[in-house]
């Protein structure tokens, strides 16, 4: 009999694409670009080529995710810089990356054109950017993607090796099928549907596949069966009895959450601050703007009118 041991290939790494303006604070440079044009922008960037960029909205979560990679072993997380800057202007970004000790070695620089065509080429799981066109292009390419705003004034940088990621439920982790019932038929119909289908798993939403990959990473860096350096929270406007379907769906998917907060009409920001989230994803501008002061927050492109937020919960 053969004594050979079957070798099992490790799961592919979680691959994150991030724009330079999401990773670093380039708001002054962007203002020059918008107000004075390309030539002034290039001149400013070249003058500051050796000046280290300040940390941007995505910096802390990227730093913590990269810190999960074990020394001398295949990477669990890979980060790709994806920028509309020219290759000539890439030097400042990589100079800053080296200064902060980030293990980022790869990137695409497209000289003003959209980076969206390269999402599939890099096998991106999550794309973070301040550019809405690129975010929507990434969604069309099948990646989870979110548009980030300015860095929060109270960003959590507490010591420790955890990375804490919070996600909305409907139209983010889950599909928008239940939201559509609420939006077209009202709260009573929504609650009836959720009661009747409490144990029927929902379909995956735009971040469903990302949650699956994140759950794999959570197991890879777990302390034991129940705790991990990756901590996941679902923060949703659902409340009882609509909460049950969330729990049954996560159970059926095999993607457990460390925390779930069924907030109803309560603001999400205080919950996210208490959780110590390093990033939060929601499809409603109201929740993203409300949370942006205490956590890096990303707006997931969705079907809702920002002026008419969907809150499928009773008061």
FENMO-V161941 format. One record per backbone hydrogen bond with DSSP energy under -1.0 kcal/mol. CO is the residue of the C=O (numbers start at 1). NH is the residue of the N-H. E is the energy in kcal/mol with one decimal. If there is no record, write none. Layout:
co=CO nh=NH e=E
co=CO nh=NH e=E
This chain:
co=14 nh=78 e=-2.8
co=15 nh=125 e=-2.9
co=15 nh=126 e=-1.6
co=16 nh=80 e=-3.0
co=17 nh=128 e=-2.6
co=18 nh=82 e=-2.4
co=19 nh=23 e=-2.3
co=20 nh=24 e=-2.6
co=22 nh=58 e=-3.0
co=23 nh=56 e=-2.5
co=24 nh=26 e=-1.1
co=26 nh=30 e=-2.6
co=27 nh=31 e=-2.3
co=28 nh=32 e=-2.1
co=29 nh=33 e=-2.2
co=30 nh=34 e=-2.4
co=31 nh=35 e=-2.7
co=32 nh=36 e=-3.0
co=33 nh=37 e=-1.0
co=37 nh=41 e=-1.8
co=38 nh=42 e=-2.8
co=39 nh=43 e=-2.3
co=40 nh=44 e=-2.3
co=41 nh=45 e=-2.5
co=42 nh=46 e=-2.5
co=43 nh=47 e=-2.2
co=44 nh=48 e=-1.5
co=46 nh=49 e=-1.2
co=48 nh=51 e=-2.0
co=54 nh=25 e=-2.6
co=58 nh=62 e=-2.2
co=59 nh=63 e=-3.0
co=60 nh=64 e=-2.3
co=61 nh=65 e=-2.2
co=62 nh=66 e=-2.6
co=63 nh=67 e=-1.6
co=65 nh=68 e=-1.4
co=66 nh=69 e=-1.6
co=70 nh=73 e=-1.1
co=76 nh=14 e=-2.7
co=78 nh=16 e=-2.8
co=80 nh=18 e=-2.5
co=81 nh=108 e=-2.6
co=83 nh=110 e=-2.2
co=84 nh=112 e=-2.9
co=85 nh=111 e=-2.1
co=87 nh=90 e=-1.3
co=90 nh=94 e=-2.2
co=91 nh=95 e=-2.2
co=92 nh=96 e=-2.2
co=93 nh=97 e=-2.4
co=94 nh=98 e=-2.3
co=95 nh=99 e=-2.0
co=96 nh=100 e=-2.1
co=97 nh=102 e=-2.1
co=102 nh=104 e=-1.9
co=106 nh=81 e=-2.1
co=108 nh=83 e=-3.0
co=110 nh=113 e=-1.3
co=115 nh=118 e=-2.0
co=116 nh=119 e=-1.9
co=118 nh=122 e=-1.7
co=119 nh=124 e=-2.3
co=125 nh=144 e=-2.0
co=126 nh=17 e=-2.9
co=127 nh=146 e=-1.9
co=128 nh=19 e=-2.2
co=129 nh=148 e=-2.5
co=131 nh=135 e=-2.0
co=132 nh=136 e=-2.7
co=133 nh=137 e=-2.0
co=134 nh=138 e=-2.2
co=135 nh=139 e=-2.0
co=136 nh=140 e=-2.2
co=137 nh=141 e=-1.2
co=138 nh=143 e=-2.3
co=139 nh=142 e=-1.7
co=144 nh=127 e=-2.3
co=146 nh=129 e=-1.7
co=147 nh=299 e=-2.7
co=163 nh=231 e=-2.6
co=164 nh=278 e=-3.1
co=165 nh=233 e=-2.3
co=166 nh=281 e=-1.8
co=167 nh=235 e=-2.6
co=169 nh=172 e=-1.9
co=169 nh=174 e=-2.5
co=172 nh=207 e=-3.4
co=173 nh=205 e=-2.9
co=176 nh=180 e=-2.3
co=177 nh=181 e=-1.1
co=178 nh=182 e=-2.2
co=179 nh=183 e=-2.9
co=180 nh=184 e=-2.0
co=181 nh=185 e=-2.7
co=182 nh=186 e=-1.5
co=186 nh=190 e=-1.9
co=187 nh=191 e=-2.8
co=188 nh=192 e=-2.3
co=189 nh=193 e=-2.4
co=190 nh=194 e=-2.3
co=191 nh=195 e=-2.4
co=192 nh=196 e=-2.5
co=193 nh=197 e=-1.5
co=195 nh=198 e=-1.2
co=197 nh=200 e=-2.1
co=203 nh=175 e=-2.1
co=205 nh=208 e=-1.9
co=207 nh=211 e=-2.4
co=208 nh=212 e=-1.7
co=209 nh=213 e=-2.2
co=210 nh=214 e=-2.9
co=211 nh=215 e=-2.3
co=212 nh=216 e=-1.7
co=213 nh=217 e=-2.2
co=214 nh=218 e=-2.4
co=215 nh=219 e=-1.8
co=216 nh=220 e=-2.0
co=217 nh=221 e=-1.8
co=219 nh=222 e=-1.3
co=221 nh=229 e=-1.5
co=227 nh=223 e=-1.8
co=227 nh=224 e=-1.6
co=229 nh=163 e=-2.6
co=231 nh=165 e=-2.5
co=232 nh=258 e=-1.5
co=232 nh=259 e=-1.9
co=233 nh=167 e=-2.6
co=234 nh=261 e=-3.1
co=236 nh=263 e=-2.4
co=238 nh=264 e=-1.1
co=239 nh=242 e=-1.6
co=241 nh=244 e=-1.2
co=243 nh=247 e=-1.5
co=244 nh=248 e=-2.4
co=245 nh=249 e=-2.1
co=246 nh=250 e=-2.4
co=247 nh=251 e=-2.1
co=248 nh=252 e=-2.3
co=249 nh=253 e=-2.3
co=250 nh=254 e=-1.0
co=250 nh=255 e=-2.1
co=259 nh=234 e=-2.1
co=261 nh=236 e=-2.2
co=261 nh=263 e=-1.1
co=263 nh=266 e=-2.3
co=268 nh=272 e=-2.4
co=269 nh=273 e=-2.4
co=270 nh=274 e=-2.1
co=271 nh=275 e=-2.1
co=272 nh=276 e=-1.3
co=272 nh=277 e=-1.9
co=279 nh=166 e=-2.5
co=280 nh=298 e=-3.0
co=281 nh=168 e=-2.3
co=282 nh=300 e=-2.6
co=284 nh=288 e=-2.0
co=285 nh=289 e=-3.1
co=286 nh=290 e=-1.9
co=287 nh=291 e=-1.6
co=288 nh=292 e=-1.5
co=291 nh=294 e=-2.1
co=291 nh=295 e=-1.4
co=293 nh=154 e=-1.5
co=296 nh=280 e=-2.0
co=298 nh=282 e=-2.0
co=299 nh=147 e=-2.4
co=305 nh=308 e=-2.4
co=311 nh=313 e=-2.6
